[in-house]
Amino acid sequence: MNAEAISPDWPEDLTGAQPPALLRREFTVGEGLVVARLRITAHGLYAASINGRRVGEDLLTPGWSAYRSRLRFQEYDVTSHLEAGANALGVMLADGWYRGFVFGERRNWYGTRRAALAELELTYADGRVDVVATDTAWRAGEGPLRSADLYMGAVYDARLEAQLDGWDRPGFDDSTWTGCVAVERDRATLVAQISPPVRRTLSVAPVELLRSPCGAVIADFGQNLVGRLRLRGISAPAGTEIVVRHAEVLQDGELCTAPLRAARQTDRYISAGRGGESWEPEFTMHGFRYAEITGWPGGPSVGNLEAHVCHSDMRRTGWFSCSNDLVNQLHENAVWSMRGNFVDVPTDCPQRDERLGWTGDIQVFAPSAAFLYDCSSFLDSWLADLAADQYPDGGVPFVVPMPSPTPYGSGTAAAWGDAAVVVPWVCYQRFGDEGLLARQYPSMTNYVRACVEAHGTCLNPDLFQFGDWLDPAAPVDRPSAGATEPLLIAGAYLVRSLDVVAATATVLGCKADVSRYEALAAGYRQRWRELFRREDGRLSSDTLTAYALAVCFRLLVTGDEMADAGRRMARIAQANGHHIATGFVGTPLVCDALTQTGQLDTAYRLLLQTECPSWLYPVTLGATTIWERWDSLRPDGRVNADQMTSFNHYALGAVVDWLHRTVAGLAPLEPGYRSAWVRPLPGGGLTAASARHLSAYGEVAVEWSVDGEQFECTVAVPAGTTALAELPIDGWTARRLGDGRHCFAGRLCVAPPSPIALQSSEKT
């Protein structure tokens, strides 16, 4: 792109949200136009229109990336927008992540100047090419949208529409508008967008209109979602202000806004008095189930309100169901939490003033995400940002993209920084993309180098660690102070990442690296055992998380050690009443570790527990998404008073990967499901389960049921692939299946003949 980045030539107040700017340029199209393509990006967020017609359906463009190194641009075919003669190109420009509120009440993380960078290329039948590009000849003004911020919301004054009518059409009088100034932008940092755009994907009507104790109308949409509210049929005198506030939960009949912290999530619409007005906010996004509407004369009806669900428009690829409705709802909650937090970057939560790309969250949830949606290009793009924001010493920011100055530390925190290694490996296993693995290999090796240098030949206890974050044993105000020793976790993850890098080097044919990283992993594995494994076989932290790490990360080396660990885990779980006793680190692993060590019954008892803390406790209270804390809503019905409380946070929902692989029994045996592994393990009183996944080769599926001692199973294998089926009949005889539909029946084997190895998606 040869265009200039341009910004309105007027002074601005940088302490708060500003009115989005309107930029315009008229141009002439000759006869014989064949194709017109618009390439466009911005410092901030943009919405483009040509001759009064919106370009594309994408929202929050150009998205959030490592802006200093990678500014994504979009390209649209706009041929149908143009006509011979006079035309006009308009760009609305808002603060977005570039200049708006990104963490707490701080702004201007990336710069102080919003800017648009656009290039409209017109190709004619005679081969002539004309280019209409942003430059200082463009004109700038303001419109009815008086402010727009991702966290705070939008303010729209419909009374100003008349004087701005036709601003993005030819012939509009812009003589009172200002000019534009050029803004510096290194064009070498411009990259084409590969991730799916954010779009409206679903419309949800209110299930009920409530009246709060203070007299306000509150719309309940029946689902905690992420998006915006569209108001329709507004009939109010000119100047009437309608205020919409959003929240995830109610308390004492009113919106509970305390968990939002500094984020206001409030939209304001000022009526033009025309009657029958409609409006949906732009350049903002809210996490909510409930919307409070005040100022509407007579109050709105259900038909006046519609919630638009918005997220990165990924293709749904995975489904699960079983005979337990609570477990089904748990799975559905994880799906909704993924939708709400995959909004251009994988965020921790979508409602409060901290919608950041936390590395630890996606590290634990990536296997689940890769089953549920085709998030391959989404994670590919995010991993490129991770590499771009990685520190010179190889350390990884806790959040990616990383605002500057960063609100958090950085470096080698276990389970967070390890996203640099684990997420690319998960993508390779689930999508079979060796190219992504190759692109990320320098980032992966730089990270483990940083870890090795930071830990030295021993394990360094002085490094900052998050520990088993949000272990229910941790104090409310100290979520990192869980029961498992942070250094034990750090050492386990170091071994795990070294193992993964060695496996990656094998895939990529880097033979010298294989032996080097295998040797490093062996050395740290031995050091871990010396530090944390006692002579009686117990670990220094006698916790489920510690044993789960030891089992799943191959820190136990004999069958007897594994069996001892499984028995100890079962006893710990029983002593704890089969309540959850793990945080972000242990929760994705605990059921796998129990399964692998022959304690499947205990894994099911943990899964099916309904008392707090447990996976199903939120479901019994009506949760429609995964909570950040096991007790975000406490048994007494009160919202957890800590300021770090979210009701839409997918990390603890990582157990759904175990549902897919173990309960239903569907996993990749070879990368990308070139061969599938079908091994269902019935238990917990479930009488049926199923899973299906749309791989690159087609749909692979398994469905089973139990009736007394009779087990029946159907397996669907797509053309050109195979499956290894190990079923709980006929003594667990393994069967190699070709493509097609296969049906099996027989007497149910109560338990597998031996502890179960890690599914291939978790192997190194």
Legacy VTK file of the C-alpha trace (Angstrom):
# vtk DataFile Version 3.0
C-alpha trace
ASCII
DATASET POLYDATA
POINTS 764 float
0.000 0.000 0.000
1.341 3.416 -1.004
-1.304 5.465 0.781
-0.554 7.859 3.601
-1.930 7.309 7.078
-4.082 10.354 7.809
-5.667 11.835 10.911
-8.149 14.698 11.405
-6.386 18.051 11.738
-7.895 19.180 15.017
-6.854 19.162 18.698
-8.313 16.431 20.909
-8.801 15.730 24.587
-6.795 12.558 25.162
-8.139 11.913 28.663
-11.459 10.448 27.549
-13.334 8.860 24.666
-13.646 11.173 21.669
-16.276 11.386 18.947
-15.335 9.100 16.074
-14.062 11.057 13.099
-15.640 11.016 9.655
-13.169 11.100 6.754
-14.299 11.506 3.152
-13.012 11.803 -0.373
-14.873 12.183 -3.676
-13.534 10.676 -6.895
-14.602 9.841 -10.419
-15.005 6.387 -11.938
-14.666 6.090 -15.700
-16.397 3.737 -18.106
-15.278 0.126 -18.377
-14.555 -0.605 -14.718
-13.794 -4.314 -14.296
-12.944 -4.652 -10.634
-12.435 -2.391 -7.629
-10.614 -3.472 -4.496
-10.348 -1.569 -1.253
-7.403 -2.260 1.060
-7.810 -0.518 4.376
-6.580 -0.404 7.965
-6.347 2.069 10.823
-4.751 3.219 14.038
-7.953 2.589 15.962
-11.093 1.050 14.487
-12.704 1.885 11.162
-15.956 1.373 9.284
-15.835 2.153 5.560
-18.670 3.055 3.219
-18.932 3.908 -0.457
-21.802 5.962 -1.827
-23.710 5.486 1.430
-23.305 1.711 1.436
-21.345 -0.097 4.139
-18.289 -2.037 2.980
-18.435 -5.608 4.271
-20.074 -7.069 7.366
-16.956 -7.097 9.534
-16.885 -5.429 12.947
-14.057 -3.958 15.032
-11.710 -3.795 12.034
-8.737 -3.920 11.688
-8.786 -5.838 14.979
-6.168 -5.961 17.697
-2.649 -7.111 16.914
0.909 -6.347 17.989
0.443 -2.905 16.429
4.080 -1.833 16.542
5.157 -4.863 14.505
1.986 -6.103 12.803
-0.914 -3.925 11.691
-3.424 -6.026 9.804
-5.289 -4.700 6.791
-8.442 -5.993 5.138
-9.225 -6.222 1.433
-12.729 -6.021 -0.045
-14.128 -6.347 -3.535
-16.236 -3.171 -3.816
-16.966 -3.257 -7.535
-20.716 -3.376 -6.935
-20.536 -0.285 -4.725
-19.356 1.951 -7.582
-20.917 3.538 -10.633
-19.574 5.554 -13.523
-19.197 9.214 -12.640
-19.006 10.798 -9.201
-18.462 8.562 -6.169
-17.470 9.050 -2.535
-15.485 6.974 -0.075
-16.146 7.498 3.641
-14.298 6.170 6.666
-15.536 6.406 10.250
-12.627 6.244 12.667
-12.824 5.398 16.388
-10.324 4.945 19.239
-10.534 1.158 19.585
-7.696 -0.748 21.213
-5.140 1.639 19.740
-6.141 4.721 21.701
-9.119 3.778 23.843
-9.412 2.181 27.261
-7.589 -1.137 27.237
-6.838 -1.849 30.867
-8.557 -0.188 33.794
-8.935 3.549 33.257
-5.762 3.988 31.203
-5.848 5.053 27.552
-3.507 5.783 24.656
-1.440 2.607 25.021
-0.221 2.590 21.431
-0.383 6.238 20.434
-2.354 9.461 20.565
-3.357 9.802 16.906
-6.141 7.848 15.270
-5.416 7.381 11.595
-6.861 5.747 8.498
-4.822 4.116 5.759
-6.806 3.184 2.651
-6.190 2.409 -0.988
-8.972 1.905 -3.530
-7.645 0.276 -6.683
-9.790 0.638 -9.842
-8.970 -1.696 -12.734
-10.480 -1.015 -16.171
-11.074 -3.210 -19.183
-8.296 -1.472 -21.135
-5.761 -2.409 -18.425
-5.643 1.053 -16.865
-5.404 1.148 -13.069
-6.401 4.173 -11.001
-5.802 4.450 -7.275
-7.745 6.526 -4.773
-5.686 6.687 -1.587
-5.761 8.444 1.746
-3.756 11.663 1.737
-3.917 15.127 3.262
-6.497 16.245 0.669
-9.191 14.252 2.478
-11.732 16.128 4.593
-12.630 15.387 8.225
-15.663 16.057 10.380
-17.753 14.602 13.196
-21.122 12.878 13.183
-23.963 11.768 15.463
-21.782 9.176 17.201
-20.435 11.343 20.021
-18.257 8.733 21.694
-17.490 5.063 21.225
-15.306 2.920 23.444
-14.909 -0.843 23.732
-15.269 -0.802 27.522
-17.328 2.282 28.204
-19.951 2.093 25.476
-21.305 4.505 22.873
-23.249 7.780 22.840
-25.326 8.628 19.766
-27.221 11.872 19.150
-29.746 11.189 16.409
-30.599 14.897 16.218
-27.333 15.419 14.313
-28.180 12.966 11.551
-29.964 15.500 9.329
-26.995 17.813 8.939
-24.694 14.858 8.177
-27.047 13.139 5.755
-25.092 11.965 2.722
-21.640 12.579 4.167
-20.366 9.432 2.429
-22.063 10.207 -0.893
-20.930 12.492 -3.723
-22.132 16.088 -3.608
-22.062 16.505 0.169
-21.009 19.992 1.270
-17.896 19.486 3.406
-16.738 23.115 3.220
-17.014 23.480 7.013
-14.959 20.339 7.617
-11.232 20.403 8.345
-8.340 18.910 6.477
-6.183 15.957 7.477
-2.578 15.557 8.510
-0.211 12.726 7.700
0.703 10.269 10.466
3.847 8.163 10.381
3.383 4.453 9.709
5.992 1.958 8.578
4.301 0.205 5.659
6.580 -2.790 6.138
4.534 -3.619 9.244
1.293 -3.985 7.270
0.132 -7.613 7.020
-2.926 -9.124 5.390
-5.522 -10.457 7.796
-5.660 -14.262 7.961
-7.914 -14.696 10.997
-11.699 -14.703 10.656
-13.300 -11.281 11.117
-15.586 -10.365 13.990
-19.199 -10.439 12.831
-22.750 -10.665 14.087
-23.435 -14.400 14.193
-26.772 -14.685 16.008
-29.743 -12.613 17.137
-31.296 -13.252 20.553
-34.613 -11.893 21.759
-35.311 -11.258 25.451
-36.932 -14.158 27.253
-38.457 -11.801 29.805
-38.761 -8.143 30.750
-38.283 -7.599 34.477
-39.001 -4.587 36.647
-36.196 -3.835 39.105
-36.858 -2.593 42.663
-35.788 0.890 41.525
-38.400 0.774 38.759
-36.163 0.213 35.724
-36.965 -2.223 32.930
-34.402 -5.037 32.732
-34.348 -7.324 29.701
-33.242 -10.895 30.431
-31.853 -12.559 27.315
-31.612 -15.961 29.005
-27.984 -16.341 27.962
-24.776 -14.650 29.040
-23.491 -13.407 25.692
-21.150 -10.926 24.050
-22.337 -8.361 21.565
-24.561 -5.312 21.319
-28.212 -4.431 21.775
-30.283 -3.130 18.880
-33.110 -0.779 19.819
-36.078 -0.681 17.430
-39.251 1.327 17.117
-38.178 4.235 19.312
-40.876 6.872 19.490
-39.839 9.654 21.814
-39.680 13.463 21.803
-36.506 14.978 20.374
-33.750 15.101 22.961
-35.042 12.118 24.962
-32.061 10.145 26.251
-32.424 6.378 26.438
-29.756 4.710 28.567
-28.838 1.021 28.291
-26.608 -0.546 30.943
-25.322 -4.110 30.667
-24.310 -6.729 33.238
-23.889 -10.486 33.507
-25.903 -11.028 36.695
-28.486 -9.476 38.965
-28.234 -9.007 42.700
-31.211 -8.026 44.803
-33.133 -7.541 41.571
-30.791 -4.861 40.225
-27.904 -4.997 37.752
-24.758 -6.162 39.506
-22.092 -3.896 38.023
-19.356 -4.317 40.660
-17.583 -7.062 38.616
-17.247 -4.593 35.723
-14.811 -2.457 37.717
-14.026 0.631 35.593
-15.850 -0.601 32.481
-19.209 1.153 32.279
-20.800 -0.935 29.480
-23.345 1.851 29.012
-24.863 3.034 25.724
-26.862 6.260 25.327
-29.210 7.137 22.512
-30.627 10.651 22.109
-33.790 10.639 20.043
-34.340 12.824 16.981
-38.093 12.812 17.613
-38.978 11.334 14.237
-40.698 8.200 15.537
-39.881 4.623 14.585
-36.138 5.136 15.135
-33.707 2.236 15.393
-30.100 2.109 16.587
-27.265 -0.289 17.320
-24.005 0.997 18.835
-20.793 0.904 16.820
-17.176 0.299 17.912
-18.126 -1.227 21.252
-18.831 -4.653 22.702
-20.517 -5.760 25.899
-20.618 -8.951 27.964
-24.103 -9.363 29.405
-27.197 -11.385 30.024
-29.189 -8.479 31.399
-29.748 -5.016 29.920
-31.348 -2.231 31.935
-33.232 0.314 29.809
-34.201 3.690 31.253
-35.583 6.844 29.660
-37.774 5.022 27.103
-41.233 6.642 27.253
-43.624 3.988 28.526
-40.838 1.409 28.500
-39.820 -0.940 25.670
-41.567 -4.151 24.734
-39.811 -7.425 23.931
-40.158 -6.615 20.226
-38.170 -3.390 20.648
-35.030 -5.210 21.779
-32.659 -7.596 20.027
-29.208 -8.719 21.151
-26.680 -9.349 18.403
-24.099 -11.967 19.364
-20.677 -10.973 18.008
-17.397 -12.877 17.864
-14.743 -13.991 15.410
-16.692 -15.773 12.713
-15.144 -19.218 13.021
-16.790 -22.363 11.664
-18.263 -24.647 14.321
-16.576 -28.050 14.062
-17.252 -29.993 17.267
-20.276 -31.279 19.173
-20.771 -33.421 22.268
-23.753 -34.783 24.150
-24.435 -37.396 26.785
-27.258 -38.756 28.901
-26.614 -36.272 31.745
-28.306 -32.922 31.118
-26.088 -31.071 33.602
-22.962 -32.238 31.782
-24.520 -31.205 28.476
-25.129 -27.730 29.875
-21.546 -27.579 31.144
-20.365 -28.297 27.613
-22.724 -25.694 26.170
-21.418 -23.171 28.694
-17.871 -23.768 27.462
-19.012 -23.211 23.871
-20.619 -19.882 24.792
-17.566 -18.793 26.765
-15.364 -19.503 23.784
-17.653 -17.479 21.532
-17.667 -14.570 23.943
-13.901 -14.522 24.415
-12.734 -15.223 20.867
-13.300 -11.638 19.760
-10.287 -11.118 17.493
-7.935 -12.194 20.310
-8.466 -14.971 22.905
-9.412 -12.899 25.943
-9.850 -13.840 29.576
-13.241 -12.167 30.003
-15.477 -9.944 27.866
-17.170 -7.622 30.335
-14.831 -5.951 32.829
-11.953 -3.541 32.242
-9.510 -6.379 31.450
-10.374 -8.018 28.172
-6.824 -9.094 27.489
-5.199 -11.986 25.651
-3.992 -13.842 28.731
-1.554 -16.545 27.665
-2.343 -18.960 30.495
-6.051 -19.105 29.666
-5.611 -20.058 26.027
-2.763 -22.437 26.861
-5.083 -24.638 28.920
-8.156 -24.205 26.706
-6.549 -24.617 23.260
-7.348 -28.364 22.901
-11.012 -27.720 23.697
-11.136 -24.724 21.364
-9.590 -26.687 18.497
-12.324 -29.319 18.764
-15.250 -26.894 19.037
-14.353 -24.445 16.261
-11.953 -24.174 13.369
-9.729 -21.694 15.167
-6.590 -22.590 13.205
-6.146 -19.252 11.431
-7.340 -17.380 14.538
-4.597 -18.957 16.669
-2.078 -18.709 13.825
-2.560 -14.947 13.783
-2.443 -14.652 17.578
0.736 -16.716 17.755
2.343 -14.366 15.242
1.497 -11.541 17.653
2.996 -13.534 20.512
6.243 -13.923 18.587
6.207 -10.239 17.661
5.688 -9.137 21.271
8.151 -11.669 22.688
10.998 -10.061 24.607
14.566 -10.085 23.244
15.577 -12.658 25.860
12.767 -14.989 24.745
10.424 -14.254 27.622
6.719 -14.065 26.818
4.354 -11.308 27.985
1.547 -12.475 30.227
-0.912 -10.895 27.793
-0.753 -10.889 23.973
-1.061 -8.442 22.295
0.876 -6.556 24.946
-0.106 -2.931 25.574
2.774 -0.585 26.358
3.740 0.177 28.954
2.658 -3.317 29.947
0.348 -3.431 32.972
1.902 -6.734 34.028
5.289 -8.367 34.257
6.707 -10.718 31.709
9.062 -13.609 31.261
8.854 -17.283 32.108
5.850 -17.746 34.391
4.882 -21.406 34.161
1.712 -22.287 32.227
1.438 -18.695 30.982
4.650 -18.242 29.011
4.434 -21.901 27.955
1.621 -20.913 25.603
4.432 -20.068 23.176
5.220 -23.802 22.985
2.010 -25.630 23.851
-0.467 -23.757 21.634
1.504 -24.312 18.390
1.836 -27.997 19.276
-1.893 -28.305 19.936
-2.596 -26.614 16.598
-0.313 -29.082 14.843
-1.923 -32.085 16.547
-5.476 -30.927 15.939
-5.199 -29.261 12.523
-2.143 -30.978 11.052
-0.557 -27.663 10.027
3.187 -28.295 9.933
3.669 -24.836 8.429
2.381 -23.144 11.571
4.748 -25.269 13.618
7.659 -24.178 11.433
6.687 -20.503 11.653
6.506 -20.630 15.435
9.601 -22.772 15.973
11.951 -19.798 16.544
9.528 -18.398 19.126
9.252 -21.810 20.804
12.998 -22.303 21.040
13.558 -18.723 22.204
11.092 -19.257 25.024
12.626 -22.485 26.328
16.047 -20.878 26.045
14.806 -18.072 28.281
13.448 -20.625 30.763
16.697 -22.588 30.860
18.719 -19.413 31.371
16.353 -18.198 34.086
16.350 -21.498 35.984
19.989 -22.447 35.481
21.084 -26.002 36.135
18.675 -26.181 39.078
15.176 -24.740 39.373
15.036 -21.094 40.395
12.616 -20.412 43.292
12.919 -16.644 42.893
11.090 -16.377 39.573
7.566 -14.968 39.644
4.871 -17.619 39.233
1.078 -17.609 39.082
0.986 -21.040 40.714
-2.194 -23.068 40.411
-4.184 -19.899 39.809
-7.601 -19.827 41.494
-7.118 -23.083 43.348
-10.189 -23.041 45.624
-7.830 -23.392 48.596
-6.241 -20.015 47.783
-7.359 -16.923 49.713
-9.920 -14.822 47.842
-7.516 -11.904 47.500
-4.447 -14.062 46.711
-5.446 -16.334 43.804
-1.845 -17.433 43.189
-1.455 -18.791 46.738
-2.794 -22.262 46.009
-1.867 -25.497 47.756
0.649 -26.623 45.122
4.197 -25.312 45.339
4.793 -22.852 42.457
8.293 -24.170 41.804
6.938 -27.704 41.405
4.572 -26.372 38.723
7.341 -24.371 37.048
9.666 -27.376 36.896
6.950 -29.614 35.481
6.090 -27.130 32.756
9.747 -26.658 31.874
10.064 -30.400 31.254
6.815 -30.396 29.304
7.885 -27.536 27.029
11.310 -29.033 26.422
9.636 -32.327 25.473
7.324 -30.491 23.055
10.170 -28.547 21.447
12.112 -31.804 20.993
9.037 -33.362 19.361
8.631 -30.292 17.160
12.264 -30.521 16.101
11.612 -34.143 15.127
8.631 -33.149 12.967
10.631 -30.363 11.301
13.712 -32.517 10.772
15.996 -30.448 13.021
18.042 -33.454 14.142
20.662 -31.607 16.173
17.954 -29.833 18.137
16.187 -33.092 18.957
19.065 -34.516 20.964
19.797 -31.171 22.638
16.266 -30.608 23.883
15.766 -34.240 24.837
18.908 -34.039 26.972
17.727 -30.824 28.627
14.318 -32.361 29.328
15.932 -35.466 30.851
18.127 -33.349 33.107
15.294 -31.201 34.414
13.043 -34.249 34.783
15.621 -35.835 37.054
16.072 -32.594 38.997
12.306 -32.317 39.447
12.150 -35.833 40.850
15.003 -35.097 43.244
13.333 -31.934 44.520
9.678 -32.907 44.707
9.340 -36.715 44.908
9.910 -38.264 48.325
11.181 -41.761 49.042
7.685 -43.006 49.901
6.484 -41.954 46.448
4.493 -38.966 47.603
5.142 -35.499 46.248
6.242 -32.535 48.352
2.917 -30.902 47.465
0.428 -33.648 48.244
-2.229 -32.213 45.915
-4.263 -33.304 42.923
-2.566 -30.687 40.772
0.927 -31.925 41.676
0.101 -35.562 40.860
-1.773 -34.574 37.700
1.308 -32.736 36.437
3.534 -35.674 37.359
1.324 -38.130 35.478
0.418 -36.096 32.389
3.873 -34.580 31.862
5.647 -37.969 32.218
7.534 -37.065 35.361
6.771 -40.534 36.715
8.715 -43.124 34.809
7.432 -46.570 35.850
4.074 -48.268 35.909
4.281 -48.670 39.676
4.909 -44.955 40.147
1.904 -44.161 37.983
-0.331 -46.595 39.845
0.802 -45.214 43.216
0.061 -41.679 42.032
-3.406 -42.709 40.884
-4.238 -44.322 44.196
-2.994 -41.264 46.071
-5.096 -38.977 43.868
-8.172 -41.097 44.503
-7.620 -40.891 48.261
-7.119 -37.109 48.145
-10.270 -36.681 46.078
-12.267 -38.903 48.428
-11.008 -37.051 51.502
-12.123 -33.816 49.844
-15.620 -35.135 49.208
-14.916 -35.302 45.476
-15.023 -31.530 45.263
-12.716 -29.751 42.841
-9.376 -28.905 44.430
-7.497 -27.559 41.408
-6.989 -24.200 39.699
-6.058 -23.169 36.168
-3.068 -25.534 36.044
-4.546 -28.682 37.544
-8.108 -28.493 36.257
-7.385 -29.405 32.592
-5.248 -32.379 33.703
-6.879 -33.926 36.755
-9.424 -36.145 34.986
-6.844 -37.265 32.440
-4.380 -38.151 35.198
-6.993 -40.167 37.065
-8.013 -41.921 33.860
-4.451 -42.802 32.907
-3.744 -44.289 36.335
-6.797 -46.548 36.465
-8.980 -44.254 38.615
-11.735 -43.579 36.086
-14.475 -43.818 38.705
-12.893 -40.988 40.691
-12.656 -38.846 37.537
-16.371 -39.303 36.951
-17.184 -38.511 40.584
-15.285 -35.230 40.266
-17.067 -34.451 37.011
-20.544 -35.134 38.409
-20.159 -33.331 41.740
-22.765 -30.564 42.073
-21.742 -28.945 45.346
-19.387 -25.971 45.424
-16.624 -26.129 44.276
-17.286 -28.236 41.204
-17.851 -27.997 37.474
-21.584 -28.584 37.811
-22.211 -26.266 40.759
-22.544 -23.202 38.452
-24.863 -25.197 36.202
-27.204 -25.915 39.118
-27.409 -22.152 39.695
-28.407 -21.457 36.113
-25.001 -20.549 34.651
-24.936 -20.305 30.855
-21.174 -19.691 30.578
-18.072 -20.842 32.471
-17.214 -18.795 35.556
-13.790 -17.392 36.385
-13.992 -18.601 39.980
-15.521 -21.822 41.235
-17.636 -19.596 43.496
-18.194 -16.495 41.368
-21.711 -16.798 42.703
-21.682 -18.133 46.223
-24.130 -20.686 47.651
-25.942 -17.885 49.502
-26.745 -16.272 46.155
-24.337 -13.363 46.598
-21.781 -12.422 43.953
-18.196 -13.032 45.040
-17.133 -9.697 46.467
-13.615 -9.829 45.050
-13.036 -7.387 42.190
-11.673 -10.215 40.034
-14.953 -11.971 39.357
-16.198 -12.877 35.916
-19.100 -15.039 34.814
-17.673 -15.651 31.338
-14.162 -17.083 31.514
-13.391 -20.277 29.597
-10.244 -21.542 31.397
-11.956 -23.806 33.943
-14.063 -25.213 31.100
-10.976 -26.938 29.684
-12.412 -30.198 31.063
-14.609 -30.433 27.963
-11.562 -31.717 26.088
-11.673 -34.745 28.396
-15.376 -35.121 27.639
-14.572 -35.325 23.940
-11.604 -37.675 24.212
-12.573 -39.918 27.107
-16.306 -39.806 27.774
-17.316 -39.832 24.105
-13.964 -41.335 23.103
-12.877 -39.284 20.087
-9.335 -37.966 19.606
-6.763 -37.548 16.843
-4.349 -40.460 16.553
-2.392 -38.669 13.838
-2.180 -34.888 13.355
-5.314 -33.333 11.919
-7.359 -36.545 12.406
-5.595 -38.218 9.476
-6.268 -41.184 11.724
-8.668 -40.995 14.653
-8.558 -42.748 18.019
-11.918 -44.025 19.234
-11.807 -45.198 22.856
-14.918 -44.364 24.882
-14.792 -45.030 28.601
-18.309 -45.238 30.021
-18.772 -44.439 33.681
-20.515 -42.248 36.179
-23.879 -43.818 35.460
-23.971 -42.327 31.948
-25.989 -44.444 29.557
-24.996 -42.686 26.326
-22.564 -40.199 24.836
-21.544 -38.951 21.420
-19.079 -36.616 19.768
-18.537 -35.538 16.209
-15.869 -33.354 14.705
-15.469 -31.777 11.276
-11.819 -32.369 10.476
-10.047 -31.274 7.309
-10.935 -34.726 5.893
-14.614 -34.685 6.785
-16.772 -35.597 9.744
-15.476 -38.185 12.200
-17.941 -39.292 14.845
-18.602 -41.751 17.637
-21.854 -42.550 19.403
-22.323 -45.136 22.141
-24.996 -46.344 24.520
-25.226 -48.777 27.431
-28.288 -50.811 28.340
-27.559 -52.990 31.342
-24.512 -55.006 30.308
-25.042 -54.388 26.596
-22.773 -51.829 24.895
-23.434 -50.492 21.396
-21.253 -48.113 19.436
-21.286 -46.515 15.991
-18.176 -44.972 14.457
-18.128 -42.806 11.321
-14.774 -42.450 9.532
-14.403 -39.957 6.659
-13.080 -40.992 3.265
-9.338 -41.289 2.943
-8.751 -41.695 6.685
-8.675 -44.505 9.219
-9.517 -44.971 12.880
-8.202 -47.147 15.666
-11.169 -48.316 17.708
-10.598 -49.722 21.197
-14.026 -50.460 22.596
-15.153 -51.787 25.993
-16.271 -55.090 24.482
-14.477 -58.317 23.580
-11.654 -57.673 26.029
-10.818 -54.250 24.552
-9.644 -55.728 21.271
-8.242 -53.001 18.999
-9.741 -52.692 15.519
-8.335 -50.726 12.586
-11.244 -49.159 10.683
-11.362 -47.811 7.160
-13.707 -45.102 5.975
-17.422 -45.568 6.315
-19.913 -46.290 9.086
-19.123 -49.100 11.539
-21.454 -50.556 14.157
-20.448 -52.681 17.149
-22.269 -54.360 19.998
-21.306 -56.646 22.837
-21.084 -57.176 26.543
-19.646 -54.176 28.383
-16.193 -54.585 29.913
-16.242 -52.874 33.287
-12.755 -51.378 33.037
-9.865 -51.312 30.576
-7.244 -54.020 31.149
-4.511 -51.522 32.062
-3.931 -47.827 32.751
-4.589 -45.755 29.673
-1.844 -43.886 27.859
-2.217 -40.232 27.044
-4.350 -39.596 24.013
-2.213 -38.641 21.025
-3.348 -35.012 21.130
-1.528 -34.647 24.441
1.526 -36.736 23.596
4.923 -35.410 22.735
LINES 1 765
764 0 1 2 3 4 5 6 7 8 9 10 11 12 13 14 15 16 17 18 19 20 21 22 23 24 25 26 27 28 29 30 31 32 33 34 35 36 37 38 39 40 41 42 43 44 45 46 47 48 49 50 51 52 53 54 55 56 57 58 59 60 61 62 63 64 65 66 67 68 69 70 71 72 73 74 75 76 77 78 79 80 81 82 83 84 85 86 87 88 89 90 91 92 93 94 95 96 97 98 99 100 101 102 103 104 105 106 107 108 109 110 111 112 113 114 115 116 117 118 119 120 121 122 123 124 125 126 127 128 129 130 131 132 133 134 135 136 137 138 139 140 141 142 143 144 145 146 147 148 149 150 151 152 153 154 155 156 157 158 159 160 161 162 163 164 165 166 167 168 169 170 171 172 173 174 175 176 177 178 179 180 181 182 183 184 185 186 187 188 189 190 191 192 193 194 195 196 197 198 199 200 201 202 203 204 205 206 207 208 209 210 211 212 213 214 215 216 217 218 219 220 221 222 223 224 225 226 227 228 229 230 231 232 233 234 235 236 237 238 239 240 241 242 243 244 245 246 247 248 249 250 251 252 253 254 255 256 257 258 259 260 261 262 263 264 265 266 267 268 269 270 271 272 273 274 275 276 277 278 279 280 281 282 283 284 285 286 287 288 289 290 291 292 293 294 295 296 297 298 299 300 301 302 303 304 305 306 307 308 309 310 311 312 313 314 315 316 317 318 319 320 321 322 323 324 325 326 327 328 329 330 331 332 333 334 335 336 337 338 339 340 341 342 343 344 345 346 347 348 349 350 351 352 353 354 355 356 357 358 359 360 361 362 363 364 365 366 367 368 369 370 371 372 373 374 375 376 377 378 379 380 381 382 383 384 385 386 387 388 389 390 391 392 393 394 395 396 397 398 399 400 401 402 403 404 405 406 407 408 409 410 411 412 413 414 415 416 417 418 419 420 421 422 423 424 425 426 427 428 429 430 431 432 433 434 435 436 437 438 439 440 441 442 443 444 445 446 447 448 449 450 451 452 453 454 455 456 457 458 459 460 461 462 463 464 465 466 467 468 469 470 471 472 473 474 475 476 477 478 479 480 481 482 483 484 485 486 487 488 489 490 491 492 493 494 495 496 497 498 499 500 501 502 503 504 505 506 507 508 509 510 511 512 513 514 515 516 517 518 519 520 521 522 523 524 525 526 527 528 529 530 531 532 533 534 535 536 537 538 539 540 541 542 543 544 545 546 547 548 549 550 551 552 553 554 555 556 557 558 559 560 561 562 563 564 565 566 567 568 569 570 571 572 573 574 575 576 577 578 579 580 581 582 583 584 585 586 587 588 589 590 591 592 593 594 595 596 597 598 599 600 601 602 603 604 605 606 607 608 609 610 611 612 613 614 615 616 617 618 619 620 621 622 623 624 625 626 627 628 629 630 631 632 633 634 635 636 637 638 639 640 641 642 643 644 645 646 647 648 649 650 651 652 653 654 655 656 657 658 659 660 661 662 663 664 665 666 667 668 669 670 671 672 673 674 675 676 677 678 679 680 681 682 683 684 685 686 687 688 689 690 691 692 693 694 695 696 697 698 699 700 701 702 703 704 705 706 707 708 709 710 711 712 713 714 715 716 717 718 719 720 721 722 723 724 725 726 727 728 729 730 731 732 733 734 735 736 737 738 739 740 741 742 743 744 745 746 747 748 749 750 751 752 753 754 755 756 757 758 759 760 761 762 763
